Amino acid sequence: MRVGIISLLHESNTFVTAPTTLDNFRRDVLLVGHEILPHFETAHHEIGGFITGLRDAGIEPVGVFAARALPSGVITADTFDELVECMLDHLEHHQPLDGLLIAPHGATVAENHPDADGYWMQAVREAFGPDKPIIGTLDPHANLSPQMVKATDALFAYRTNPHVDQADRGREAALLMARTLRGEVRPRQAASFPPLAINIERQCSEEQPCREYAAWVEEVRQRPGILGASLFYGFPYSDVAEMGTAMLCIADGDAALAASTADELAHKMWDDRERTLGTFLSVHEAIDKALACEGPVCLLDMGDNVGAGSPADGTTIAQALVDRNVERAFVAICDPEAVAAATAAGVGQTVALEIGAKLDRLHGDPLRVTCQVISLHEGRFAEEKPRHGGKTEYDMGPTAIVRTKSGLTLQLTSERTAPWSLRQLTYCNLAPTDFQIIVAKGVNAPLAAYAAVCPQFFRVDTPGVTTANLSRLQYAHRRSGMYPFERDAVWR
């Protein structure tokens, strides 16, 4: 038997003004056919799990199409159309196939298709036919849609946030595919969609309330007749009608059981909705707390969350650290112009820099500082351990380490780089334990890497396109009667 593998992974932030183009995918992953298996087979990624799981079951994995880009703005219509056309062409080329394993993100938005994942999944279903199984994985930040559910036989969300179980979920999907093809089970799935947006500050799977929600879902997985169950937090930075939480269940040959179980879980979460509200710590409150703790302390810059599409050039926390003359602090900022200026000055030299806030002023104003250039780097490093997103190869572009007179160490990168690996520091000969404060531009994802060295984390309420305070965002397409936007919202 032969099972094809298709993936299109992009988390689209509709509040980011810069669009996502084909070049964004080319800089990360854009592979077809025989290129796919060698790239992913050893990766801590769902596609790696697909490959391993299928081979363990004696099924041949067949690479069809794989595309991924770092979270950013809405995908242009031309780019999306080209990606889907390439996907469908290669699906036809690699037939016959007995089944498909797919890896969408679930929060992809294109200019011409707000529910972009639902669109391409339905296009794949129509091309593949109604009778052969399509089983997939999703990021728990998916804005799950009825079309995604209808187009597939079974979907599994990653269970962890930070996402470190992607390979496990890929293997789980492959195992269900094998059982389905052997005629052992008949997966039937259903989802329930409460009008609820869980604040991103509350979405860590090891913290409440999501830790308890995960326990509810795990209890359901152990019930007779249930083949799988998933919690979706949703992605609040995609302003689409589907934005919000969901519960999904898969039952063996029993669509009614799947639907009633998904509803049961969704109502439990809805009844607990007050615990999904975020708490907001100001920049100076966070710095005060960090200075009072044993270091290193990680301050999470929620408004400039690279893993949710931000520009990575926010200066709000860096400016506060300079203003307060905080020593032994670290911040990474994407600014190729500042890198070029530091490179021109040379290692050991002093240079006046205007850092950050190049794209907009939503994330702070330019940081004007005089710095010593400490070191210069090519910017490529590898991460071998399971970390958020399953990413193993990083390219920051030309990178400069500079230090201000106040003692702030700045890593200036030429490419947006999500803080998902401590190698981002150690590659540049920076020891994390040398710092009292490490600023990571994220909310939950950095914990997988930084928990090893940071005994304390504080999530900081900073402005930007990924602000945790959703009241600052101007939504035009979300559902009405949705908690917490409407505190008096009711559901069924």
SVG drawing of the C-alpha trace seen along z (x, -y; Angstrom):
<svg xmlns="http://www.w3.org/2000/svg" viewBox="-30 -57 68 62">
<polyline fill="none" stroke="black" stroke-width="0.4" points="0.0,0.0 1.0,-3.6 0.0,-6.7 0.8,-10.2 2.0,-13.0 0.8,-16.6 1.5,-19.7 0.8,-23.4 1.8,-25.1 1.3,-28.8 -0.1,-30.7 -1.5,-33.9 -1.8,-37.1 -4.3,-39.4 -3.2,-42.4 0.3,-42.3 0.3,-44.7 3.1,-43.0 1.7,-40.1 3.2,-36.6 4.5,-35.6 6.1,-32.6 9.5,-33.9 8.5,-33.4 8.0,-29.7 11.1,-29.4 13.1,-30.7 11.7,-27.9 10.2,-24.8 8.9,-24.3 9.4,-20.7 7.8,-18.2 7.9,-14.5 11.2,-12.7 12.6,-15.9 10.2,-15.5 11.1,-12.3 14.9,-13.0 14.1,-16.5 11.7,-15.3 12.3,-11.7 14.5,-12.4 12.7,-15.7 10.7,-16.3 7.8,-17.1 4.4,-15.6 5.8,-14.7 8.6,-12.8 6.0,-11.0 4.0,-10.2 7.0,-8.7 8.0,-6.6 4.5,-5.5 3.8,-4.4 7.0,-2.5 6.4,-0.8 3.0,0.4 4.6,1.7 3.1,-1.0 5.1,-3.0 5.2,-6.8 5.0,-8.9 6.1,-12.5 3.7,-14.7 3.9,-18.3 5.2,-20.2 5.3,-24.0 5.9,-26.0 6.6,-29.6 7.3,-31.4 4.1,-33.0 3.5,-36.3 0.8,-38.3 -2.0,-37.1 -0.9,-35.0 -1.3,-36.7 -3.9,-35.3 -1.4,-34.5 0.9,-32.7 -1.9,-30.7 -3.3,-29.7 0.2,-28.7 0.8,-26.6 -2.6,-24.8 -2.1,-24.2 1.3,-22.7 -0.1,-20.5 -2.9,-19.1 -0.6,-18.6 1.7,-16.5 -1.2,-14.6 -2.3,-13.6 1.3,-12.7 1.8,-10.4 -1.4,-8.4 -2.4,-5.7 -2.4,-6.2 -4.5,-4.3 -4.7,-7.2 -3.4,-10.6 -1.8,-12.0 -2.0,-15.8 -0.5,-18.4 -2.3,-21.8 -1.8,-24.4 -5.4,-25.4 -5.0,-29.2 -3.9,-29.9 -5.6,-32.9 -5.2,-33.9 -6.4,-37.1 -8.9,-35.1 -9.8,-32.4 -10.2,-33.4 -10.6,-29.7 -7.5,-28.8 -7.0,-25.4 -10.6,-24.4 -10.4,-25.4 -7.3,-23.4 -8.4,-20.4 -11.7,-20.3 -9.8,-20.6 -7.7,-17.7 -10.8,-15.7 -12.4,-16.4 -9.3,-15.4 -8.7,-12.3 -12.3,-11.0 -14.8,-10.4 -14.0,-6.9 -10.3,-6.8 -9.1,-8.0 -7.6,-11.4 -6.3,-11.8 -4.3,-14.7 -2.7,-16.7 -3.4,-20.3 -1.8,-22.9 -3.9,-23.5 -3.9,-27.1 -6.0,-26.2 -9.2,-28.1 -11.0,-24.8 -13.8,-25.1 -16.6,-22.8 -15.1,-22.5 -11.9,-21.1 -13.8,-18.5 -16.0,-17.6 -13.1,-17.2 -11.2,-14.7 -11.8,-11.4 -9.9,-12.2 -7.8,-15.1 -5.4,-15.2 -4.3,-18.4 -0.9,-18.6 -1.5,-18.1 1.3,-20.4 1.9,-24.1 4.8,-24.7 4.4,-22.2 6.9,-19.4 4.7,-16.4 4.3,-16.9 6.1,-13.7 4.0,-11.7 0.8,-13.1 2.1,-12.3 2.7,-8.7 -0.8,-8.6 -2.3,-9.7 -0.3,-7.1 -1.4,-4.4 -5.1,-5.3 -4.4,-5.3 -3.0,-1.8 -5.9,-0.5 -8.4,-2.2 -6.8,-0.7 -6.8,2.7 -10.5,2.4 -10.1,2.5 -11.8,-0.8 -14.1,-3.3 -13.2,-6.8 -16.1,-9.3 -15.4,-12.7 -17.4,-15.7 -16.5,-19.1 -18.2,-21.6 -17.5,-25.4 -18.3,-27.4 -18.1,-31.2 -15.0,-31.6 -11.5,-32.9 -9.0,-31.6 -6.5,-34.4 -3.1,-33.4 -1.7,-34.2 -3.7,-31.3 -2.8,-28.8 0.2,-27.0 -0.7,-23.3 1.2,-22.9 -0.7,-25.8 -4.3,-26.2 -6.9,-26.2 -5.6,-24.4 -3.9,-21.7 -7.3,-20.8 -8.9,-21.0 -6.3,-18.6 -7.1,-16.2 -10.8,-16.3 -9.8,-15.4 -7.5,-12.6 -10.4,-11.1 -12.5,-11.1 -9.8,-9.3 -10.0,-6.4 -13.7,-5.8 -14.9,-2.8 -15.5,-3.6 -13.4,-6.8 -10.5,-6.9 -9.3,-10.4 -10.1,-13.8 -8.6,-17.2 -8.7,-20.6 -8.2,-23.6 -7.3,-26.9 -7.8,-28.9 -5.6,-31.7 -6.9,-35.2 -4.7,-37.1 -6.6,-35.7 -9.6,-38.0 -11.9,-35.4 -15.4,-34.0 -13.9,-30.7 -11.6,-32.3 -12.0,-30.7 -11.9,-27.5 -13.2,-24.1 -13.4,-20.5 -13.1,-17.6 -13.8,-13.9 -13.3,-10.8 -15.4,-7.7 -15.3,-4.2 -18.2,-4.1 -20.4,-6.3 -20.8,-9.9 -23.5,-10.6 -21.1,-9.5 -18.4,-11.8 -20.8,-14.7 -22.2,-14.2 -18.7,-13.8 -17.4,-16.9 -20.4,-18.9 -19.9,-17.6 -16.3,-18.8 -17.1,-22.1 -19.9,-22.9 -17.5,-22.1 -15.1,-24.6 -17.8,-27.2 -19.0,-26.8 -15.4,-27.5 -14.9,-30.5 -14.0,-33.0 -10.7,-31.2 -9.7,-31.8 -9.3,-35.6 -5.7,-36.8 -3.8,-38.8 -1.6,-41.6 1.7,-42.6 3.1,-46.0 6.7,-46.3 8.0,-48.0 6.1,-45.6 7.7,-42.7 11.2,-44.2 10.7,-44.8 9.7,-41.2 12.6,-40.0 15.2,-42.0 13.8,-40.6 14.2,-37.0 17.2,-34.6 18.2,-34.8 18.1,-34.2 14.5,-35.4 12.7,-35.2 10.4,-38.1 8.0,-37.1 7.3,-39.9 3.7,-39.1 3.1,-42.0 6.1,-41.1 5.5,-37.4 7.5,-36.2 5.7,-32.8 2.4,-34.6 3.6,-36.7 5.1,-39.9 8.0,-41.7 10.5,-40.8 11.8,-44.4 9.8,-45.6 11.8,-47.8 9.4,-48.4 11.1,-46.2 14.6,-47.0 14.0,-50.8 12.8,-50.3 15.9,-48.2 18.1,-51.0 16.1,-53.7 16.5,-51.9 20.2,-51.1 19.5,-47.4 22.8,-45.4 23.1,-41.8 20.0,-41.8 19.6,-40.3 17.2,-41.2 17.1,-39.9 15.9,-42.4 15.6,-41.9 17.2,-44.8 19.3,-44.2 20.2,-47.9 21.7,-47.9 23.5,-44.6 25.1,-46.3 26.1,-49.3 27.7,-47.1 29.5,-45.0 30.9,-48.1 32.2,-49.4 33.8,-46.1 34.4,-44.0 35.6,-46.0 34.5,-49.3 31.9,-51.7 29.0,-52.6 25.8,-54.8 22.8,-52.7 19.1,-53.3 17.6,-49.9 14.2,-48.4 10.8,-49.8 11.6,-49.7 8.2,-48.2 5.9,-50.3 5.7,-52.1 3.2,-49.6 5.9,-47.8 7.9,-50.8 10.0,-53.6 13.6,-53.2 16.1,-52.4 18.9,-55.0 22.0,-53.7 25.8,-53.8 27.1,-50.2 30.3,-48.3 30.4,-45.6 31.1,-42.3 31.0,-39.8 29.7,-39.1 28.2,-35.8 26.9,-34.1 23.6,-33.3 23.0,-29.6 22.6,-27.0 20.9,-23.7 18.6,-22.5 18.7,-18.8 16.2,-18.5 12.4,-18.5 11.4,-22.2 8.3,-24.2 7.4,-23.7 9.7,-20.8 12.1,-23.2 15.8,-22.0 17.5,-24.4 17.7,-28.1 19.0,-31.0 19.1,-34.4 21.1,-35.9 24.1,-38.0 24.0,-38.7 25.8,-41.1 26.1,-41.0 26.4,-44.5 26.4,-45.9 25.1,-49.3 26.8,-51.5 24.1,-50.5 25.0,-46.8 22.2,-45.6 23.3,-42.9 21.5,-43.0 21.5,-40.3 20.8,-42.0 19.6,-39.6 18.9,-40.1 16.0,-37.6 13.1,-37.2 14.0,-34.4 11.5,-32.8 13.1,-32.2 12.6,-28.5 16.2,-27.4 18.9,-28.3 21.3,-27.7 20.2,-31.2 22.4,-32.5 25.0,-29.8 25.8,-29.8 26.9,-33.4 29.1,-32.4 26.5,-33.9 25.9,-31.9 22.3,-32.3 23.3,-32.0 25.4,-35.2 22.2,-37.3 19.7,-38.3 17.0,-39.0 16.5,-37.3 13.7,-38.8 12.1,-36.3 9.6,-37.5 6.9,-35.0 4.3,-33.8 4.4,-30.1 6.6,-28.6 9.9,-29.8 9.3,-27.8 10.4,-24.5 13.9,-25.8 14.3,-28.4 12.9,-26.5 16.2,-24.6 17.9,-27.8 15.2,-30.2 13.6,-29.4 11.0,-32.2 9.0,-33.5 6.8,-36.6 4.5,-37.3 4.6,-41.0 1.7,-43.1 3.5,-44.9 1.8,-46.6 1.8,-45.2 0.1,-43.0 0.2,-40.0 -0.9,-41.9 -2.5,-39.6 -5.0,-42.4 -7.4,-41.6 -9.5,-44.7 -6.7,-46.6 -7.3,-44.8 -9.9,-46.0 -11.8,-42.9 -14.1,-43.1 -14.9,-39.4 -15.1,-37.5 -18.4,-36.1 -20.6,-38.4 -21.7,-37.2 -18.3,-35.9 -16.6,-35.7 -14.7,-37.7 -15.5,-40.4 -19.1,-40.3 -19.1,-39.3 -22.8,-38.6 -22.5,-36.1 -24.7,-33.0 -24.4,-29.7 -27.2,-27.2"/>
</svg>
